[in-house]
Amino acid sequence: MRKNAIVMGASSGMGREVALLLLADGWQVGVAARRADALEQLRKQYPEQVTVAVIDVTDTAAGEQLTALAERMGGMDLYFHASGIGKQNPNVDAEIELRTVSTNGMGFTRMIDAAFGYMAKHGGGHIAAITSVAGTKGLGMAPSYSAAKAFQNTYLQALEQLANMRKLNISFTDIRPGFVATALLNDEHNYPMLMNVQTTARLIMKAVKAKKHVAILDWRYRVLIALWRRVPRCIWRHLPIKTKN
């Protein structure tokens, strides 16, 4: 049986690795991102399985472009969202904060809503998104990033509840990695507990196949997050939490 997936943010990093794993597993994959050249490389590697669409999640037309890609493919069983940006911003540079919110907040909402709407009309599907363990608490070194990730966590939880209320056959997987060695971290190379991108992609696929509701990757981050959640706000506000060594 033919399975169709769309990977948003497939040009690099975790999105690209997940797209490759889906292709190896026999899926038809729609790859979408801003960079056409990287997407075309995937199509040349898998000409019978890959459909390409250049989509910028910050574009107001991006939702309609996602729907058009799904229709071009003949359906969308899985929507995988790996598009996002992040940067340490201890000086609270407004441009960095607003750009992060635009991509990780508005862009995320735009694409998840489009996938949800499409699946609601076409018998259901599975929405999986890479969020972050950074959404657990407000991180002073990356204010808008941690806040946007908390928004993503809550938004997926809300839509999962809504799907059940409306009796829609839509599953959700909120994937929360820690630091992963991708181009997103190319400005620093000494992040703690840095994860390999290929290993992370395999863990992601395992969680997606199992249709886990929330997947924190890996065990070290599960321990860390369990500890973070127990720290009261009166103490947290004084902790010098750093995102690099």
Secondary structure, DSSP 8 states (H G I E B T S, - for coil): ---EEEEETTTSHHHHHHHHHHHHTT-EEEEEES-HHHHHHHHHH-TTTEEEEE--TTSTTHHHHHHHHHHHHT--SEEEE--------TT--HHHHHHHHIIIIIIHHHHHHHHHHHHHHTT-EEEEEE--GGGSS--TTSHHHHHHHHHHHHHHHHHHHHHHHTT--EEEEEEEE--B-SGGGTT-S--TT-B-HHHHHHHHHHHHHTT-SEEEESHHHHHHHHHHHTS-HHHHTT----S--
